[in-house]
Amino acid sequence: MSQMKHIDNIPSTPGKFKMEKSPYNRLRVHFSFAKLTFWSFVFLGLIFVFFYRSPSSSSPVSSDLSRRSLRTSSYGGPAWEKRIKASAKVRSRNGISVLVTGAAGFVGTHVSVALKRRGDGVLGLDNFNDYYDPSLKRARQALLERTGVYIVEGDINDATLLKKLFDIVPFTHVMHLAAQAGVRYAMENPGSYVHSNIAGLVNVLEICKSVNPQPAIVWASSSSVYGLNTKVPFSERDRTDQPASLYAATKKAGEEIAHTYNHIYGLSLTGLRFFTVYGPWGRPDMAYFFFTRDILKGKSIPIFEAANHGTVARDFTYVDDIVKGCLAALDTAEKSTGSGGKKKGPAQLRVFNLGNTSPVPVSDLVSILERLLKVKAKRLVMKLPRNGDVQFTHANISSAQRELGYKPSTDLQTGLKKFVRWYLNYYGNGKKSAQ
C-alpha cells in the first residue's frame, strides 16, 4: 500500500556535522534551518490558539475565532444519548460504526448519507460555523435527519464532548472531515486554520489514541499540499514542502502529525488528498458555485490567467466519486494497534490522491455553465493573484486505483449538469439568495 514517506534531512549527530567539508552540507544546513523555521511558526501558532483563545479577550483575532468556531451547545441526558445510539446503530451484517466530523459540510453530508444507506452506523459532529451561509448547513442537516443521521452540534476542539461520544458509542472508525476550508480566507483569518486544521486534528487524535479499542481514522488532507510543484500529474511520492498558502501548510502539518500519532500510538491513519470537489450541496466559496450565482445575476466573473497568458486549470472531481474513495478507504483501513494510549505493534499509515485525472481549464468550466444556464457570462480576465491559488492541479490516482479500487466515472459536463439542476431547485433560479 502507498505509504507516507517521511524524510528528515537533519543529521542524527549534529556535533559531527562539518559544514566546511562540502557545499552540499551547507545546503543541508540551509534546508534544515528553513524547514525548522517553518514548522516552528506552525506550532507556535498552535500554542497561541491553545492558550490565547479565551472568549473574554478583546483581541479581534480571538473574537473572530470564537465567532467562526462556535462553542459546543448544551448536551447530555437520556434522550440525547438515545438519539446518538440510534444514529450510530449498525444495521448491516458487516457494517461499521463511524463518527463523521464536519458532517454538515459538503463532503461530510454526502459521505454520511452513503454510509447510512448501506447499513453502517453513522453519527455526525459539526459546529455549524458561519464561514459560509449556515442555512445551507442546516438544510444539509435536515437531509441527514431524514436519512436517519443525527448530528451532534459541537466543536472538534471540545475534548470533553468527544470523550463523551466515545463513552456512548465504541466507534470502529472516524471519518475526520471537519476543517477550516478555503485558500484565500487564510489571509483574513489565519488563526481559524490553526485552530481547526491543527489543534482540532490533534484533539481528535488525542481522544482516539486514548480510547479502547482505538478506531481506524480516515481524514481529509488536500491536493493543496503539492503547493508550488511543477511536475504533473501530482503523485503521493512528490515533495510537499513548498506550500503556496497557509491552508496548504496546515494540511501538510496534519500529515506530519498523523505520522507522529501512527508512529507513537499505533493509530491506523489514512489521509485523502481531495482534488477540487464539486457537485450538489456544494460550498458557496468554490468557483463553480459562485460562477453559477453571478452568471444568473448578470454579474462579472473573474477568469484568472497565469503569467504570459498561461491557462489556469483544475482537476475537478465530482462528489460521488470522492464518496466512493472515502468509503473504500474506510473499508480497507486496518485496525489500530494501540491500547490505552500505548502502541502494541506497527499500524497502517497511508495517503491517497482522490482526483479525476482530467484537468479542465477554468474558462472551459465557464463555457459549460453558460450552456447549462442558457446565459452568457460576463468574463473579466485577470492575472492570477498571489493569494495562495496555484496555476493547475492534476492527480495521479494509480495508487488509489490499485489499493482502493478507486475509479472516477463522472466527467465535468455530466457533474455540472447535476449541480445546476440542484442549484436551480434549491435557490429557485436565483430568487433565493445564495450567500
C-alpha positions as CSV (number, residue, x, y, z in Angstrom):
1,M,0.0,0.0,0.0
2,S,1.0,3.6,-0.6
3,Q,3.0,4.7,2.5
4,M,3.7,8.2,3.5
5,K,7.4,9.0,3.1
6,H,8.9,10.9,5.9
7,I,12.4,12.3,5.2
8,D,14.4,14.1,7.7
9,N,17.5,16.0,6.5
10,I,18.7,16.9,9.9
11,P,21.8,14.8,10.9
12,S,21.2,12.5,13.9
13,T,24.5,13.7,15.5
14,P,24.9,17.5,14.8
15,G,28.2,17.6,16.6
16,K,29.7,15.5,13.8
17,F,28.3,17.7,11.0
18,K,31.2,19.7,9.4
19,M,29.9,22.4,7.2
20,E,33.3,23.4,5.8
21,K,33.8,20.0,4.2
22,S,31.2,20.3,1.5
23,P,28.9,22.8,-0.3
24,Y,26.2,20.0,0.0
25,N,26.5,20.2,3.7
26,R,25.9,23.9,3.6
27,L,22.8,23.3,1.5
28,R,21.6,20.7,4.1
29,V,22.0,23.2,6.9
30,H,20.1,25.9,5.0
31,F,17.3,23.5,4.1
32,S,17.1,22.1,7.6
33,F,17.0,25.6,9.1
34,A,14.3,26.7,6.7
35,K,12.3,23.6,7.5
36,L,12.8,24.1,11.2
37,T,11.7,27.7,11.0
38,F,8.6,26.8,9.0
39,W,7.4,24.2,11.5
40,S,8.3,26.4,14.4
41,F,5.9,29.0,13.1
42,V,3.2,26.4,12.6
43,F,3.4,25.1,16.2
44,L,3.8,28.5,17.7
45,G,0.5,29.3,16.1
46,L,-0.9,26.1,17.7
47,I,0.3,27.2,21.1
48,F,-1.2,30.6,20.5
49,V,-4.6,29.1,19.8
50,F,-4.5,26.8,22.8
51,F,-3.6,29.4,25.3
52,Y,-5.0,32.7,24.0
53,R,-8.4,31.9,22.6
54,S,-10.3,33.0,25.8
55,P,-13.7,34.4,25.0
56,S,-13.1,37.3,27.3
57,S,-10.2,38.5,25.2
58,S,-10.7,41.8,23.4
59,S,-8.4,40.7,20.6
60,P,-10.1,40.9,17.1
61,V,-8.4,37.5,16.3
62,S,-9.8,35.9,19.4
63,S,-13.3,37.3,18.9
64,D,-13.3,36.1,15.2
65,L,-12.1,32.7,16.2
66,S,-15.0,32.4,18.7
67,R,-17.4,33.5,16.0
68,R,-16.1,31.1,13.4
69,S,-15.6,28.1,15.7
70,L,-18.8,28.2,17.8
71,R,-18.6,26.6,21.3
72,T,-20.4,23.4,21.9
73,S,-24.1,23.7,22.6
74,S,-25.5,22.0,25.7
75,Y,-25.6,18.3,25.6
76,G,-26.3,15.3,27.7
77,G,-29.3,13.4,29.2
78,P,-31.0,10.1,28.4
79,A,-32.9,11.5,25.3
80,W,-29.7,12.9,23.8
81,E,-27.8,9.6,24.3
82,K,-30.7,7.6,22.9
83,R,-30.6,9.7,19.7
84,I,-26.8,9.1,19.4
85,K,-27.1,5.3,19.9
86,A,-29.9,5.1,17.4
87,S,-28.0,7.0,14.8
88,A,-24.8,5.0,15.3
89,K,-26.5,1.6,15.3
90,V,-25.1,-0.7,12.7
91,R,-27.9,-2.3,10.6
92,S,-25.9,-4.5,8.2
93,R,-24.1,-7.8,9.0
94,N,-20.6,-6.5,8.3
95,G,-21.3,-2.8,8.9
96,I,-19.1,-0.4,10.7
97,S,-19.8,2.4,13.2
98,V,-18.5,5.8,12.1
99,L,-18.1,9.2,13.7
100,V,-18.2,11.7,10.9
101,T,-16.7,15.1,11.8
102,G,-17.8,18.0,9.7
103,A,-21.0,16.0,8.8
104,A,-23.0,19.1,7.9
105,G,-20.3,20.1,5.4
106,F,-20.3,19.4,1.6
107,V,-18.4,16.1,1.5
108,G,-19.4,15.2,5.1
109,T,-23.1,15.2,4.1
110,H,-22.6,13.0,1.1
111,V,-20.4,10.5,2.9
112,S,-22.8,10.3,5.8
113,V,-25.7,9.5,3.5
114,A,-23.8,6.9,1.6
115,L,-22.7,5.1,4.8
116,K,-26.2,5.2,6.3
117,R,-27.8,3.8,3.2
118,R,-25.5,0.8,3.1
119,G,-26.4,0.0,6.7
120,D,-23.5,1.4,8.7
121,G,-23.9,3.2,11.9
122,V,-23.2,7.0,11.5
123,L,-23.1,9.8,14.0
124,G,-22.3,13.3,12.8
125,L,-20.4,16.1,14.6
126,D,-20.4,19.7,13.3
127,N,-20.1,23.2,14.9
128,F,-22.2,24.9,12.1
129,N,-19.8,27.9,11.9
130,D,-20.5,30.8,9.6
131,Y,-17.5,30.6,7.2
132,Y,-20.3,30.4,4.7
133,D,-24.1,30.6,4.9
134,P,-25.1,28.4,7.9
135,S,-28.6,27.9,6.5
136,L,-27.1,25.7,3.8
137,K,-25.5,23.6,6.5
138,R,-28.9,23.4,8.3
139,A,-30.5,22.3,5.1
140,R,-28.0,19.5,4.8
141,Q,-28.6,18.6,8.5
142,A,-32.3,18.3,7.7
143,L,-31.4,16.0,4.7
144,L,-29.3,13.8,7.0
145,E,-32.1,13.6,9.7
146,R,-34.5,12.3,7.0
147,T,-31.8,9.7,6.3
148,G,-31.5,8.7,9.9
149,V,-28.2,10.5,10.7
150,Y,-28.1,12.6,13.9
151,I,-25.6,15.5,14.0
152,V,-24.3,16.5,17.5
153,E,-23.7,20.2,17.5
154,G,-20.2,20.7,18.9
155,D,-16.6,21.5,18.2
156,I,-13.8,19.1,17.5
157,N,-11.7,21.0,20.0
158,D,-14.1,20.1,22.8
159,A,-12.3,17.1,24.3
160,T,-15.0,16.5,26.9
161,L,-17.6,16.1,24.2
162,L,-15.5,13.8,22.1
163,K,-14.7,11.6,25.1
164,K,-18.5,11.5,26.0
165,L,-19.4,10.4,22.4
166,F,-16.9,7.5,22.6
167,D,-18.2,6.6,26.0
168,I,-21.7,6.2,24.5
169,V,-20.6,4.5,21.2
170,P,-17.4,2.5,20.7
171,F,-16.8,3.7,17.1
172,T,-14.8,1.4,14.9
173,H,-13.9,4.2,12.5
174,V,-13.6,8.0,12.4
175,M,-14.1,9.9,9.2
176,H,-12.5,13.2,10.0
177,L,-13.7,15.8,7.5
178,A,-14.1,18.8,9.8
179,A,-11.7,21.6,8.8
180,Q,-11.4,25.3,8.0
181,A,-11.5,25.2,4.2
182,G,-10.6,27.8,1.6
183,V,-7.3,29.0,0.4
184,R,-7.9,32.8,0.2
185,Y,-9.7,33.2,3.6
186,A,-6.5,32.3,5.3
187,M,-5.2,35.8,4.5
188,E,-8.1,37.2,6.5
189,N,-8.3,34.8,9.5
190,P,-5.2,32.7,9.8
191,G,-5.9,31.7,13.3
192,S,-9.0,29.8,12.3
193,Y,-6.9,27.4,10.2
194,V,-4.5,26.6,13.1
195,H,-7.5,26.3,15.4
196,S,-9.4,23.8,13.2
197,N,-6.8,22.1,11.0
198,I,-4.0,21.6,13.5
199,A,-5.4,22.0,17.1
200,G,-8.7,20.3,16.1
201,L,-6.9,17.4,14.4
202,V,-4.6,16.9,17.4
203,N,-7.6,16.9,19.7
204,V,-9.4,14.2,17.7
205,L,-6.2,12.1,17.6
206,E,-5.7,12.5,21.3
207,I,-9.1,11.1,22.0
208,C,-8.7,8.3,19.5
209,K,-5.4,7.1,20.9
210,S,-6.8,7.1,24.4
211,V,-10.0,5.1,23.9
212,N,-10.1,1.3,23.8
213,P,-10.4,-0.1,21.3
214,Q,-8.8,2.6,19.1
215,P,-10.7,3.4,15.9
216,A,-9.2,3.4,12.5
217,I,-9.1,7.0,11.1
218,V,-9.6,8.3,7.6
219,W,-9.2,12.0,7.3
220,A,-9.2,14.8,4.6
221,S,-5.9,16.2,3.6
222,S,-5.8,18.2,0.4
223,S,-4.3,18.5,-3.0
224,S,-3.1,21.9,-1.9
225,V,-0.2,20.2,-0.2
226,Y,1.5,19.9,-3.6
227,G,1.9,23.7,-3.5
228,L,4.4,25.1,-6.0
229,N,5.2,21.7,-7.6
230,T,5.5,22.0,-11.4
231,K,5.8,18.2,-12.1
232,V,2.5,16.8,-13.2
233,P,0.5,14.7,-12.6
234,F,0.9,15.1,-8.8
235,S,1.9,11.8,-7.2
236,E,1.9,10.9,-3.5
237,R,5.7,10.4,-3.8
238,D,6.2,14.0,-4.9
239,R,7.6,16.6,-2.5
240,T,5.1,18.5,-0.4
241,D,7.3,21.0,1.4
242,Q,6.5,24.1,-0.8
243,P,3.0,25.2,0.4
244,A,1.5,28.1,-1.5
245,S,-1.0,29.0,1.2
246,L,-1.5,28.8,5.0
247,Y,-4.3,26.4,4.3
248,A,-1.9,24.1,2.4
249,A,0.6,24.4,5.3
250,T,-1.9,23.3,7.9
251,K,-2.9,20.3,5.8
252,K,0.8,19.4,5.4
253,A,1.2,19.8,9.1
254,G,-1.7,17.5,9.5
255,E,0.0,14.8,7.5
256,E,3.1,15.1,9.7
257,I,1.0,15.0,12.8
258,A,-0.7,11.8,11.5
259,H,2.7,10.2,11.0
260,T,3.6,11.0,14.6
261,Y,0.4,9.5,16.1
262,N,0.8,6.5,13.9
263,H,4.4,6.0,15.0
264,I,3.9,6.6,18.7
265,Y,0.4,5.4,19.5
266,G,-0.3,2.8,16.8
267,L,-3.3,4.7,15.2
268,S,-4.4,3.5,11.8
269,L,-4.5,6.6,9.7
270,T,-5.4,7.2,6.0
271,G,-5.1,10.7,4.5
272,L,-7.1,11.6,1.4
273,R,-5.9,14.4,-0.8
274,F,-9.1,15.7,-2.4
275,F,-8.8,17.5,-5.8
276,T,-11.4,20.3,-6.3
277,V,-14.6,18.6,-5.3
278,Y,-17.8,19.9,-6.8
279,G,-21.5,18.8,-7.0
280,P,-24.9,19.3,-5.4
281,W,-25.0,20.7,-1.9
282,G,-21.5,22.2,-2.6
283,R,-19.7,25.1,-0.9
284,P,-20.6,28.6,-2.0
285,D,-17.0,29.8,-1.8
286,M,-16.0,27.4,-4.7
287,A,-15.6,28.9,-8.2
288,Y,-18.2,26.7,-9.9
289,F,-20.7,27.7,-7.3
290,F,-20.3,31.4,-7.2
291,F,-19.8,31.5,-11.0
292,T,-23.3,30.0,-11.3
293,R,-24.7,32.5,-8.9
294,D,-23.1,35.5,-10.6
295,I,-23.9,34.4,-14.2
296,L,-27.6,34.2,-13.2
297,K,-27.4,37.6,-11.6
298,G,-25.7,39.2,-14.6
299,K,-22.5,40.0,-12.7
300,S,-19.0,39.8,-14.0
301,I,-17.0,36.7,-13.1
302,P,-13.2,36.7,-12.7
303,I,-11.3,34.4,-15.0
304,F,-7.7,34.1,-13.9
305,E,-4.8,33.6,-16.1
306,A,-1.2,32.8,-15.2
307,A,2.0,34.7,-16.3
308,N,2.3,35.0,-20.1
309,H,-1.4,34.3,-20.6
310,G,-1.0,30.9,-19.1
311,T,-4.0,28.7,-18.6
312,V,-5.4,28.1,-15.1
313,A,-6.8,24.5,-14.8
314,R,-8.2,22.3,-12.1
315,D,-8.7,18.6,-11.7
316,F,-12.4,18.9,-11.0
317,T,-13.7,15.8,-9.2
318,Y,-17.4,15.0,-8.8
319,V,-18.5,14.5,-5.2
320,D,-20.0,11.0,-5.8
321,D,-16.5,9.8,-7.0
322,I,-15.0,11.3,-3.9
323,V,-17.5,9.5,-1.7
324,K,-16.6,6.2,-3.3
325,G,-13.0,6.8,-2.5
326,C,-13.8,7.7,1.1
327,L,-15.9,4.6,1.6
328,A,-13.2,2.4,0.0
329,A,-10.6,4.0,2.4
330,L,-12.8,3.1,5.4
331,D,-13.4,-0.4,4.1
332,T,-9.7,-1.1,3.6
333,A,-8.5,0.6,6.8
334,E,-6.8,-1.9,9.1
335,K,-7.4,-1.8,12.9
336,S,-5.3,0.5,15.0
337,T,-2.7,-1.4,17.1
338,G,-2.6,0.6,20.3
339,S,-4.4,0.1,23.6
340,G,-4.7,2.5,26.5
341,G,-2.6,5.1,24.6
342,K,0.3,2.6,24.1
343,K,1.4,1.1,20.7
344,K,1.4,-2.7,20.5
345,G,2.7,-3.1,17.0
346,P,3.1,-1.4,13.6
347,A,0.0,0.3,12.3
348,Q,-1.3,1.2,8.9
349,L,-0.3,4.6,7.5
350,R,-1.5,5.7,4.0
351,V,-2.1,8.7,1.9
352,F,-4.0,8.7,-1.4
353,N,-4.9,11.2,-4.2
354,L,-8.6,11.3,-5.0
355,G,-9.0,13.2,-8.2
356,N,-10.5,12.9,-11.7
357,T,-7.2,12.8,-13.6
358,S,-8.6,15.1,-16.3
359,P,-7.7,18.8,-15.6
360,V,-10.0,21.3,-17.3
361,P,-9.2,25.0,-17.9
362,V,-11.4,27.3,-15.8
363,S,-12.5,29.1,-19.0
364,D,-14.0,25.7,-20.2
365,L,-15.8,25.3,-16.9
366,V,-17.5,28.7,-17.6
367,S,-18.4,27.7,-21.1
368,I,-20.2,24.6,-19.8
369,L,-22.1,26.6,-17.2
370,E,-23.1,29.1,-20.0
371,R,-24.7,26.2,-22.0
372,L,-26.4,24.7,-19.0
373,L,-27.8,28.0,-17.7
374,K,-28.5,29.4,-21.1
375,V,-27.0,32.7,-20.1
376,K,-23.8,34.4,-21.4
377,A,-21.2,35.0,-18.8
378,K,-19.6,38.4,-18.4
379,R,-16.0,37.4,-18.2
380,L,-13.4,39.5,-16.6
381,V,-9.9,38.2,-17.4
382,M,-7.5,38.9,-14.5
383,K,-4.0,37.9,-13.5
384,L,-3.7,35.1,-11.0
385,P,-3.3,36.8,-7.7
386,R,-0.7,35.8,-5.1
387,N,-3.2,34.7,-2.5
388,G,-2.4,31.0,-2.4
389,D,-4.0,29.9,-5.6
390,V,-1.9,27.7,-7.9
391,Q,-2.0,27.6,-11.7
392,F,-3.0,23.9,-12.1
393,T,-3.8,20.7,-10.3
394,H,-3.6,17.2,-11.8
395,A,-3.9,14.0,-9.8
396,N,-2.1,10.7,-10.4
397,I,-4.5,8.2,-8.9
398,S,-2.7,5.0,-9.7
399,S,-2.2,4.2,-6.0
400,A,-5.8,4.8,-5.1
401,Q,-6.8,2.6,-8.2
402,R,-4.6,-0.2,-7.0
403,E,-5.2,-0.1,-3.3
404,L,-8.8,1.2,-3.1
405,G,-10.3,0.2,-6.5
406,Y,-10.9,3.9,-7.0
407,K,-12.2,4.7,-10.4
408,P,-13.8,8.2,-11.1
409,S,-16.5,8.0,-13.7
410,T,-18.1,11.5,-13.9
411,D,-16.9,14.0,-16.4
412,L,-17.3,17.7,-15.8
413,Q,-20.1,18.2,-18.2
414,T,-22.2,15.5,-16.5
415,G,-21.3,16.6,-13.0
416,L,-22.1,20.3,-13.6
417,K,-25.4,19.3,-15.2
418,K,-26.4,17.6,-11.9
419,F,-25.1,20.6,-9.9
420,V,-27.0,23.2,-11.9
421,R,-30.2,21.1,-11.6
422,W,-29.8,21.1,-7.8
423,Y,-28.8,24.8,-7.7
424,L,-31.9,25.9,-9.6
425,N,-34.1,23.7,-7.5
426,Y,-32.6,24.9,-4.2
427,Y,-32.3,28.6,-4.9
428,G,-35.3,28.9,-7.2
429,N,-33.4,30.2,-10.3
430,G,-31.8,33.0,-8.4
431,K,-34.9,34.1,-6.5
432,K,-33.5,32.8,-3.2
433,S,-30.3,34.5,-2.1
434,A,-27.1,32.4,-2.5
435,Q,-24.8,34.0,0.1
